[in-house]
Amino acid sequence: MIYEYRCADCGQITEARRYVDQRDDCPPCNYCGGTTKRIFSTSVQFVVSRAFQLECAREAAKLVLPQNDVEKKYWDTFGVVDDDEAV
C-alpha cells in the first residue's frame, strides 16, 4: 500500500510504500528530512482484476455496438463499423 505522511517541520506530504503492519514506520520528509506522521489520504485506490475489466468491456459493447440489421445498416451509412467487426 502507499501511505501519506505529513512533515511536522515544513508541512509537506511524503508518500511511502509500506506493508500494512509497517504503515506507522514514518519515513523522513523528502523535502527537509524532518519527522513525519501518517495522515489519512482522501484518495482511494481500487484494484480491479483483468477478468472483471474484460467482462465490463463485453457488457458495455453490448450496449454500444449494433445488435440487429437495422442498427448495422445505420452504422454502415456512417462507415463506423462493418459486419465483421460487430459482436
N, C-alpha and C positions, 0 to 999 in steps of 0.2 A: 504494500500500500504506500501511497505517497501522503505524507503528513506535512502540515504547515506549522512553522514556528515563528513567533514574533520576538524580535530583539528587544531586551529591556533597556538598552542604551540608545539605539537610534530608531527603533520602531519599525525597521524594515522586516519584510517577511522572507523567510528562507524555507525552501521545500527540501524534504529528505525522504528517501525510500527506506522504509523500515518494515520489519515483521510486526505483526500486531502486538506481540509481547514485548517488543522493543520500542513501542511508539513514544514512550516517555523518556527515551535516551535522547535528550535535546542536543542537536549539533551546535557548534559555534556559528555566529552570524556570518553569512557570506560577505557582508559589506564592511563591518567594522571589527569582527572577531568577538563581539560581546556575547553575553549569556542570553540564550533564547528560552522561550516557554511555548509548549504546544498550544495551538489555538484550534478551534473548530471551524473548519472551512465551510463556506456557503456553497461551494461546488460539490457535486456528487458524481462519482464515476460508476458507470454500469458496465458490466462485462456481459456481452451477448454472444452466444455460441454461433459459429458459422452456419450450422444446420438451421438454427432459428432464423438467421438473416435470410437464408435461401428460401425457407418456407414463406416468410413475409413477402419476399420478392415475387414468388409464384402467385400468392394471393393477390398482390397488387396488380400483377399483369392481367389477371382475370378481370379486374375492374376496368382496365385501360384498353387492352388490346381488343380488336374486333372479334365478336363471338359468333356472328352469323353472316350470311351472304350479303344482306343489306348493308351492314356495318362495313364489311370488307370492301364493297363497291364504293361506298362513301369515302373510305380511306384511300382507295386506289385513285380516285379522282384528284386527290392532292399529292399523290406519289409518296405517301407516308410509309406504307408497308405493302409488300407483295404477298401473295398467297403462301409462299414457302416460309415467311417469317412469322406468320400469325400462329398463335398457340391454339 
